[in-house]
């Protein structure tokens, strides 16, 4: 059975690289690492106003051969950060299985 390891990424591209290196070092056996890309396509506190982070996350995932699932999140403009993060896991991650 293959282990599936998931993470939701909003703005920290370097953390993806760190996770990949950590998984290579400590996880034995067959696994798949999946990134749920929750970066905003609109200026926001979570992206420091940088609307290109979504594309940067996609590029890093492609370079590292990681599955990247973009989260539809335009409606997050009217939600607080805690609810946004919870929704990504409840709506997308749990549904992925």
Z-matrix of the N, CA and C atoms (Angstrom, degrees):
N
C 1 1.448
C 2 1.528 1 108.97
N 3 1.327 2 115.31 1 136.01
C 4 1.455 3 120.59 2 -178.87
C 5 1.528 4 110.04 3 -89.30
N 6 1.320 5 115.27 4 133.10
C 7 1.453 6 122.63 5 175.22
C 8 1.524 7 108.64 6 -79.38
N 9 1.338 8 116.63 7 134.73
C 10 1.459 9 121.18 8 176.01
C 11 1.520 10 107.47 9 -112.03
N 12 1.330 11 115.53 10 124.20
C 13 1.463 12 122.41 11 179.82
C 14 1.520 13 107.05 12 -114.88
N 15 1.327 14 115.51 13 126.65
C 16 1.464 15 119.50 14 -176.33
C 17 1.522 16 110.58 15 -122.28
N 18 1.320 17 114.07 16 155.64
C 19 1.457 18 120.99 17 172.09
C 20 1.521 19 108.16 18 -148.67
N 21 1.312 20 115.70 19 151.50
C 22 1.458 21 121.09 20 172.59
C 23 1.524 22 107.33 21 -106.47
N 24 1.318 23 116.31 22 129.41
C 25 1.457 24 121.32 23 -177.63
C 26 1.524 25 109.08 24 -116.94
N 27 1.322 26 115.12 25 130.47
C 28 1.462 27 121.12 26 179.75
C 29 1.517 28 110.68 27 -109.88
N 30 1.347 29 117.01 28 -42.64
C 31 1.458 30 118.03 29 -173.07
C 32 1.528 31 114.88 30 -152.24
N 33 1.303 32 119.78 31 -7.34
C 34 1.463 33 120.70 32 -173.09
C 35 1.524 34 111.50 33 -106.06
N 36 1.307 35 115.69 34 88.91
C 37 1.463 36 122.03 35 -177.85
C 38 1.524 37 111.30 36 -66.78
N 39 1.316 38 117.25 37 -37.00
C 40 1.465 39 120.83 38 -179.60
C 41 1.529 40 111.45 39 -62.79
N 42 1.316 41 116.35 40 -29.87
C 43 1.464 42 119.90 41 -179.79
C 44 1.531 43 110.78 42 -65.82
N 45 1.334 44 117.59 43 -31.43
C 46 1.468 45 120.81 44 177.04
C 47 1.528 46 109.22 45 -61.19
N 48 1.319 47 115.93 46 -47.21
C 49 1.466 48 120.37 47 -179.52
C 50 1.525 49 111.32 48 -62.37
N 51 1.319 50 116.40 49 -41.52
C 52 1.465 51 121.16 50 178.48
C 53 1.527 52 110.97 51 -63.71
N 54 1.326 53 116.86 52 -41.49
C 55 1.461 54 120.19 53 178.30
C 56 1.522 55 111.18 54 -62.68
N 57 1.321 56 117.22 55 -42.55
C 58 1.464 57 121.23 56 -179.66
C 59 1.527 58 110.14 57 -60.48
N 60 1.328 59 117.11 58 -47.07
C 61 1.462 60 120.71 59 179.63
C 62 1.533 61 111.49 60 -63.77
N 63 1.311 62 116.82 61 -40.02
C 64 1.466 63 121.05 62 178.91
C 65 1.525 64 110.56 63 -65.35
N 66 1.321 65 117.30 64 -43.17
C 67 1.462 66 120.56 65 179.18
C 68 1.523 67 110.88 66 -63.18
N 69 1.333 68 117.06 67 -43.51
C 70 1.467 69 120.40 68 178.41
C 71 1.522 70 111.34 69 -58.91
N 72 1.316 71 116.37 70 -37.60
C 73 1.453 72 120.99 71 -176.20
C 74 1.530 73 112.92 72 -76.97
N 75 1.340 74 117.31 73 -38.26
C 76 1.458 75 119.28 74 -168.88
C 77 1.527 76 116.21 75 -112.03
N 78 1.311 77 118.64 76 -16.09
C 79 1.466 78 119.65 77 -177.95
C 80 1.521 79 109.25 78 -97.81
N 81 1.297 80 114.85 79 125.21
C 82 1.469 81 121.65 80 178.51
C 83 1.522 82 108.22 81 -102.15
N 84 1.305 83 115.75 82 146.13
C 85 1.452 84 119.82 83 177.52
C 86 1.522 85 112.45 84 93.06
N 87 1.305 86 113.71 85 -171.45
C 88 1.450 87 122.16 86 -174.48
C 89 1.531 88 110.24 87 -84.97
N 90 1.335 89 116.56 88 126.44
C 91 1.460 90 120.23 89 177.43
C 92 1.525 91 110.01 90 -147.53
N 93 1.319 92 114.56 91 159.84
C 94 1.454 93 121.61 92 174.23
C 95 1.523 94 107.66 93 -124.85
N 96 1.321 95 116.62 94 132.02
C 97 1.460 96 122.83 95 178.15
C 98 1.523 97 107.63 96 -105.41
N 99 1.332 98 116.35 97 124.93
C 100 1.461 99 121.45 98 -177.26
C 101 1.525 100 109.47 99 -123.43
N 102 1.325 101 115.66 100 133.29
C 103 1.460 102 121.98 101 177.48
C 104 1.525 103 108.69 102 -106.73
N 105 1.324 104 115.91 103 125.11
C 106 1.456 105 121.48 104 170.60
C 107 1.528 106 106.24 105 -93.99
N 108 1.313 107 115.71 106 112.63
C 109 1.458 108 123.17 107 -173.79
C 110 1.527 109 109.41 108 -86.16
N 111 1.324 110 115.60 109 101.51
C 112 1.460 111 121.65 110 -178.71
C 113 1.526 112 111.77 111 -105.31
N 114 1.325 113 116.98 112 20.83
C 115 1.465 114 119.45 113 176.99
C 116 1.519 115 108.88 114 -67.16
N 117 1.309 116 115.03 115 144.96
C 118 1.460 117 120.97 116 -175.25
C 119 1.529 118 111.49 117 -85.94
N 120 1.319 119 114.95 118 146.11
C 121 1.463 120 120.51 119 175.47
C 122 1.526 121 110.47 120 -94.96
N 123 1.325 122 115.69 121 10.23
C 124 1.459 123 122.27 122 177.54
C 125 1.526 124 108.18 123 -129.10
N 126 1.326 125 118.38 124 151.92
C 127 1.464 126 120.77 125 179.31
C 128 1.529 127 110.44 126 -60.50
N 129 1.329 128 115.76 127 133.78
C 130 1.454 129 120.34 128 -174.10
C 131 1.528 130 108.91 129 -157.55
N 132 1.338 131 116.52 130 161.89
C 133 1.471 132 120.28 131 175.35
C 134 1.521 133 111.49 132 -60.87
N 135 1.328 134 117.49 133 -33.06
C 136 1.467 135 120.43 134 -176.57
C 137 1.517 136 113.14 135 -72.06
N 138 1.328 137 117.69 136 -16.53
C 139 1.461 138 119.63 137 177.66
C 140 1.521 139 112.51 138 -120.67
N 141 1.319 140 116.17 139 11.41
C 142 1.454 141 120.26 140 179.38
C 143 1.522 142 113.24 141 58.35
N 144 1.332 143 115.72 142 25.58
C 145 1.456 144 120.36 143 -178.91
C 146 1.523 145 114.00 144 82.19
N 147 1.330 146 117.64 145 1.00
C 148 1.467 147 122.58 146 -177.76
C 149 1.528 148 109.59 147 -92.04
N 150 1.319 149 117.06 148 103.61
C 151 1.464 150 120.47 149 -177.42
C 152 1.530 151 112.98 150 -82.32
N 153 1.338 152 117.81 151 3.22
C 154 1.471 153 120.73 152 179.24
C 155 1.532 154 112.88 153 -94.10
N 156 1.317 155 117.38 154 -1.25
C 157 1.466 156 119.53 155 -176.96
C 158 1.529 157 112.01 156 -62.15
N 159 1.317 158 117.32 157 -36.68
C 160 1.474 159 120.34 158 179.08
C 161 1.529 160 110.20 159 -55.90
N 162 1.334 161 116.44 160 -47.08
C 163 1.466 162 120.49 161 179.54
C 164 1.530 163 111.34 162 -67.14
N 165 1.322 164 117.14 163 -35.28
C 166 1.464 165 120.27 164 178.82
C 167 1.526 166 110.57 165 -65.38
N 168 1.317 167 117.12 166 -40.07
C 169 1.466 168 121.02 167 177.42
C 170 1.522 169 109.92 168 -63.57
N 171 1.316 170 117.10 169 -43.76
C 172 1.467 171 120.92 170 177.73
C 173 1.525 172 111.14 171 -58.65
N 174 1.344 173 116.37 172 -44.54
C 175 1.473 174 120.79 173 179.91
C 176 1.517 175 111.84 174 -61.32
N 177 1.338 176 116.80 175 -46.45
C 178 1.468 177 120.80 176 -179.69
C 179 1.532 178 109.67 177 -61.91
N 180 1.312 179 117.05 178 -44.12
C 181 1.462 180 120.11 179 179.11
C 182 1.530 181 111.17 180 -61.55
N 183 1.322 182 116.85 181 -43.06
C 184 1.467 183 120.15 182 177.54
C 185 1.521 184 111.34 183 -61.94
N 186 1.334 185 116.91 184 -43.25
C 187 1.466 186 120.84 185 179.85
C 188 1.525 187 111.53 186 -62.92
N 189 1.332 188 116.30 187 -36.09
C 190 1.468 189 120.84 188 -177.47
C 191 1.527 190 112.88 189 -93.89
N 192 1.334 191 115.94 190 3.77
C 193 1.464 192 121.86 191 179.93
C 194 1.534 193 112.01 192 58.97
N 195 1.331 194 115.37 193 46.81
C 196 1.458 195 122.55 194 179.96
C 197 1.527 196 107.85 195 -110.40
N 198 1.311 197 116.13 196 137.56
C 199 1.460 198 119.85 197 175.17
C 200 1.519 199 108.60 198 -67.17
N 201 1.330 200 116.43 199 129.99
C 202 1.459 201 122.72 200 -178.48
C 203 1.524 202 108.54 201 -123.49
N 204 1.311 203 116.22 202 121.15
C 205 1.461 204 121.58 203 179.33
C 206 1.519 205 107.93 204 -111.44
N 207 1.324 206 115.59 205 115.96
C 208 1.459 207 120.28 206 179.65
C 209 1.525 208 109.99 207 -78.97
N 210 1.316 209 114.81 208 131.13
C 211 1.456 210 121.88 209 -179.35
C 212 1.525 211 109.09 210 -92.16
N 213 1.319 212 116.57 211 130.06
C 214 1.469 213 120.44 212 174.44
C 215 1.520 214 106.96 213 -74.17
N 216 1.324 215 116.55 214 119.29
C 217 1.464 216 118.07 215 -171.40
C 218 1.531 217 114.64 216 -143.03
N 219 1.308 218 118.64 217 20.15
C 220 1.465 219 118.86 218 178.15
C 221 1.527 220 112.24 219 -58.69
N 222 1.322 221 116.47 220 -30.53
C 223 1.469 222 120.05 221 179.18
C 224 1.534 223 112.23 222 -71.83
N 225 1.316 224 118.13 223 -7.72
C 226 1.472 225 121.73 224 178.52
C 227 1.525 226 112.76 225 -70.42
N 228 1.311 227 117.17 226 -10.80
C 229 1.467 228 120.27 227 179.54
C 230 1.521 229 111.57 228 -56.04
N 231 1.312 230 116.47 229 -30.79
C 232 1.459 231 121.41 230 -175.81
C 233 1.527 232 113.22 231 -104.91
N 234 1.330 233 117.30 232 17.38
C 235 1.464 234 120.99 233 -178.91
C 236 1.521 235 109.76 234 -119.47
N 237 1.343 236 116.81 235 152.87
C 238 1.459 237 118.73 236 174.45
C 239 1.534 238 109.31 237 -79.52
N 240 1.316 239 116.25 238 164.52
C 241 1.463 240 121.50 239 -173.50
C 242 1.530 241 112.93 240 -60.83
N 243 1.320 242 117.82 241 -39.14
C 244 1.462 243 120.48 242 -179.46
C 245 1.524 244 111.19 243 -63.23
N 246 1.314 245 116.52 244 -44.52
C 247 1.463 246 120.06 245 179.85
C 248 1.518 247 111.56 246 -67.63
N 249 1.320 248 116.99 247 -34.22
C 250 1.471 249 120.99 248 177.57
C 251 1.527 250 109.88 249 -60.37
N 252 1.320 251 115.25 250 -50.52
C 253 1.460 252 120.40 251 -176.78
C 254 1.526 253 110.69 252 -63.59
N 255 1.312 254 116.39 253 -43.26
C 256 1.467 255 120.35 254 179.03
C 257 1.524 256 110.58 255 -61.95
N 258 1.317 257 116.88 256 -40.61
C 259 1.458 258 119.70 257 -179.22
C 260 1.531 259 111.49 258 -63.93
N 261 1.315 260 116.72 259 -39.85
C 262 1.469 261 119.53 260 179.57
C 263 1.526 262 109.94 261 -58.60
N 264 1.311 263 117.17 262 -46.31
C 265 1.462 264 119.14 263 -178.98
C 266 1.523 265 111.93 264 -71.22
N 267 1.310 266 117.67 265 -41.96
C 268 1.462 267 120.30 266 -178.51
C 269 1.520 268 113.00 267 -70.38
N 270 1.311 269 117.40 268 -40.82
C 271 1.460 270 121.62 269 -173.75
C 272 1.523 271 112.58 270 -87.91
N 273 1.325 272 117.40 271 -38.53
C 274 1.452 273 120.41 272 -172.17
C 275 1.525 274 113.62 273 -105.11
N 276 1.305 275 116.57 274 -51.07
C 277 1.456 276 119.92 275 -175.23
C 278 1.528 277 111.00 276 -66.89
N 279 1.314 278 117.17 277 -50.51
C 280 1.461 279 119.69 278 -179.81
C 281 1.528 280 111.78 279 -64.95
N 282 1.322 281 117.39 280 -33.30
C 283 1.459 282 121.29 281 178.72
C 284 1.520 283 111.70 282 -72.97
N 285 1.322 284 117.54 283 -21.14
C 286 1.465 285 122.12 284 -176.75
C 287 1.533 286 111.96 285 -63.82
N 288 1.302 287 114.84 286 -33.48
C 289 1.468 288 119.76 287 -176.61
C 290 1.487 289 109.10 288 -58.88
